[in-house]
Amino acid sequence: MPIFTGITFIYQSLATMTGYWSMPLLMALVFIFSFTAIVSNYAYLDSSLRFFVPQSVKLK
């Protein structure tokens, strides 16, 4: 029996429990997680810039 690590381990466990339709579900979940992480980091950056940079300074 091969030893799986990382995302392969998660995929194989999902495939064992739910069948092979779980790959699109896993891809969608990873995409949603990464997309929301990028959007939230952009919001944190915008908030930090508004706090630390005075309003009179124009950012290019």
Distance bins in CASP14 RR format, pairs under 12 A and 6 or more apart:
PFRMAT RR
TARGET T0000
AUTHOR 0000-0000-0000
RMODE 2
METHOD distances of the structure
MODEL  1
1 12 0 0 0 0 0 1 0 0 0 0 0
1 16 0 0 0 0 0 1 0 0 0 0 0
2 8 0 0 0 0 1 0 0 0 0 0 0
2 9 0 0 0 0 0 1 0 0 0 0 0
2 12 0 0 0 0 1 0 0 0 0 0 0
3 9 0 0 0 0 1 0 0 0 0 0 0
3 12 0 0 0 0 0 1 0 0 0 0 0
4 10 0 0 0 0 1 0 0 0 0 0 0
4 11 0 0 0 0 1 0 0 0 0 0 0
4 12 1 0 1 0 0 0 0 0 0 0 0
4 13 0 0 0 0 1 0 0 0 0 0 0
4 14 0 0 0 0 0 1 0 0 0 0 0
4 15 0 0 0 0 0 1 0 0 0 0 0
4 16 0 0 0 0 0 1 0 0 0 0 0
5 11 0 0 0 0 0 1 0 0 0 0 0
5 12 0 0 0 0 0 1 0 0 0 0 0
5 13 0 0 0 0 0 1 0 0 0 0 0
6 12 0 0 0 0 1 0 0 0 0 0 0
6 13 0 0 0 0 0 1 0 0 0 0 0
6 26 0 0 0 0 0 1 0 0 0 0 0
6 30 0 0 0 0 0 1 0 0 0 0 0
7 13 0 0 0 0 0 1 0 0 0 0 0
7 14 0 0 0 0 0 1 0 0 0 0 0
7 23 0 0 0 0 0 1 0 0 0 0 0
7 26 1 0 0 1 0 0 0 0 0 0 0
7 27 0 0 0 0 0 1 0 0 0 0 0
7 29 0 0 0 0 0 1 0 0 0 0 0
7 30 1 0 0 1 0 0 0 0 0 0 0
8 14 0 0 0 0 0 1 0 0 0 0 0
8 15 0 0 0 0 0 1 0 0 0 0 0
8 23 0 0 0 0 0 1 0 0 0 0 0
8 26 0 0 0 0 0 1 0 0 0 0 0
9 15 0 0 0 0 0 1 0 0 0 0 0
9 16 0 0 0 0 0 1 0 0 0 0 0
9 26 0 0 0 0 0 1 0 0 0 0 0
10 16 0 0 0 0 0 1 0 0 0 0 0
10 17 0 0 0 0 0 1 0 0 0 0 0
10 18 0 0 0 0 0 1 0 0 0 0 0
10 22 0 0 0 0 1 0 0 0 0 0 0
10 23 0 0 0 0 0 1 0 0 0 0 0
10 25 0 0 0 0 0 1 0 0 0 0 0
10 26 1 0 0 1 0 0 0 0 0 0 0
10 27 0 0 0 0 0 1 0 0 0 0 0
10 29 0 0 0 0 1 0 0 0 0 0 0
10 30 0 0 0 0 1 0 0 0 0 0 0
11 17 0 0 0 0 0 1 0 0 0 0 0
11 18 0 0 0 0 0 1 0 0 0 0 0
11 19 0 0 0 0 0 1 0 0 0 0 0
11 20 0 0 0 0 1 0 0 0 0 0 0
11 21 0 0 0 0 0 1 0 0 0 0 0
11 22 1 0 0 1 0 0 0 0 0 0 0
11 23 1 0 0 1 0 0 0 0 0 0 0
11 24 0 0 0 0 0 1 0 0 0 0 0
11 25 0 0 0 0 0 1 0 0 0 0 0
11 26 1 0 1 0 0 0 0 0 0 0 0
11 27 0 0 0 0 1 0 0 0 0 0 0
11 29 0 0 0 0 0 1 0 0 0 0 0
11 30 0 0 0 0 0 1 0 0 0 0 0
12 18 0 0 0 0 0 1 0 0 0 0 0
12 19 0 0 0 0 0 1 0 0 0 0 0
12 20 0 0 0 0 0 1 0 0 0 0 0
12 22 0 0 0 0 1 0 0 0 0 0 0
12 23 0 0 0 0 0 1 0 0 0 0 0
12 26 0 0 0 0 0 1 0 0 0 0 0
13 19 0 0 0 0 0 1 0 0 0 0 0
13 22 0 0 0 0 1 0 0 0 0 0 0
13 26 0 0 0 0 0 1 0 0 0 0 0
14 20 0 0 0 0 1 0 0 0 0 0 0
14 21 0 0 0 0 1 0 0 0 0 0 0
14 22 1 1 0 0 0 0 0 0 0 0 0
14 23 1 0 0 1 0 0 0 0 0 0 0
14 24 0 0 0 0 0 1 0 0 0 0 0
14 25 1 0 0 1 0 0 0 0 0 0 0
14 26 1 0 0 1 0 0 0 0 0 0 0
14 27 0 0 0 0 0 1 0 0 0 0 0
14 29 0 0 0 0 0 1 0 0 0 0 0
15 21 0 0 0 0 1 0 0 0 0 0 0
15 22 1 0 1 0 0 0 0 0 0 0 0
15 23 1 0 0 1 0 0 0 0 0 0 0
15 24 0 0 0 0 0 1 0 0 0 0 0
15 25 0 0 0 0 0 1 0 0 0 0 0
15 26 0 0 0 0 1 0 0 0 0 0 0
16 22 0 0 0 0 1 0 0 0 0 0 0
17 25 0 0 0 0 0 1 0 0 0 0 0
18 24 0 0 0 0 0 1 0 0 0 0 0
18 25 1 0 0 1 0 0 0 0 0 0 0
18 26 0 0 0 0 0 1 0 0 0 0 0
19 25 0 0 0 0 0 1 0 0 0 0 0
19 26 0 0 0 0 0 1 0 0 0 0 0
20 26 0 0 0 0 0 1 0 0 0 0 0
21 27 0 0 0 0 0 1 0 0 0 0 0
21 28 0 0 0 0 0 1 0 0 0 0 0
22 28 0 0 0 0 0 1 0 0 0 0 0
22 29 0 0 0 0 1 0 0 0 0 0 0
23 29 0 0 0 0 0 1 0 0 0 0 0
23 30 0 0 0 0 0 1 0 0 0 0 0
24 30 0 0 0 0 0 1 0 0 0 0 0
24 31 0 0 0 0 0 1 0 0 0 0 0
25 31 0 0 0 0 0 1 0 0 0 0 0
25 32 0 0 0 0 0 1 0 0 0 0 0
26 32 0 0 0 0 0 1 0 0 0 0 0
26 33 0 0 0 0 0 1 0 0 0 0 0
27 33 0 0 0 0 0 1 0 0 0 0 0
27 34 0 0 0 0 0 1 0 0 0 0 0
28 34 0 0 0 0 0 1 0 0 0 0 0
28 35 0 0 0 0 0 1 0 0 0 0 0
29 35 0 0 0 0 0 1 0 0 0 0 0
29 36 0 0 0 0 0 1 0 0 0 0 0
30 36 0 0 0 0 0 1 0 0 0 0 0
30 37 0 0 0 0 0 1 0 0 0 0 0
31 37 0 0 0 0 0 1 0 0 0 0 0
31 38 0 0 0 0 0 1 0 0 0 0 0
32 38 0 0 0 0 0 1 0 0 0 0 0
32 39 0 0 0 0 0 1 0 0 0 0 0
33 39 0 0 0 0 0 1 0 0 0 0 0
33 40 0 0 0 0 0 1 0 0 0 0 0
34 40 0 0 0 0 0 1 0 0 0 0 0
34 41 0 0 0 0 0 1 0 0 0 0 0
35 41 0 0 0 0 0 1 0 0 0 0 0
35 42 0 0 0 0 0 1 0 0 0 0 0
36 42 0 0 0 0 0 1 0 0 0 0 0
36 43 0 0 0 0 0 1 0 0 0 0 0
37 43 0 0 0 0 0 1 0 0 0 0 0
37 44 0 0 0 0 0 1 0 0 0 0 0
38 44 0 0 0 0 0 1 0 0 0 0 0
38 45 0 0 0 0 0 1 0 0 0 0 0
39 45 0 0 0 0 0 1 0 0 0 0 0
39 46 0 0 0 0 0 1 0 0 0 0 0
40 46 0 0 0 0 0 1 0 0 0 0 0
40 47 0 0 0 0 0 1 0 0 0 0 0
41 47 0 0 0 0 0 1 0 0 0 0 0
41 48 0 0 0 0 0 1 0 0 0 0 0
42 48 0 0 0 0 0 1 0 0 0 0 0
42 49 0 0 0 0 0 1 0 0 0 0 0
43 49 0 0 0 0 0 1 0 0 0 0 0
43 50 0 0 0 0 0 1 0 0 0 0 0
44 50 0 0 0 0 0 1 0 0 0 0 0
44 51 0 0 0 0 0 1 0 0 0 0 0
45 51 0 0 0 0 0 1 0 0 0 0 0
45 52 0 0 0 0 0 1 0 0 0 0 0
45 53 0 0 0 0 0 1 0 0 0 0 0
45 59 0 0 0 0 0 1 0 0 0 0 0
46 52 0 0 0 0 0 1 0 0 0 0 0
46 53 0 0 0 0 0 1 0 0 0 0 0
46 59 0 0 0 0 0 1 0 0 0 0 0
47 53 0 0 0 0 0 1 0 0 0 0 0
49 55 0 0 0 0 0 1 0 0 0 0 0
49 57 0 0 0 0 1 0 0 0 0 0 0
49 58 0 0 0 0 0 1 0 0 0 0 0
49 59 1 0 0 1 0 0 0 0 0 0 0
50 57 0 0 0 0 0 1 0 0 0 0 0
50 59 0 0 0 0 0 1 0 0 0 0 0
52 59 0 0 0 0 0 1 0 0 0 0 0
53 59 1 0 0 1 0 0 0 0 0 0 0
53 60 0 0 0 0 0 1 0 0 0 0 0
END
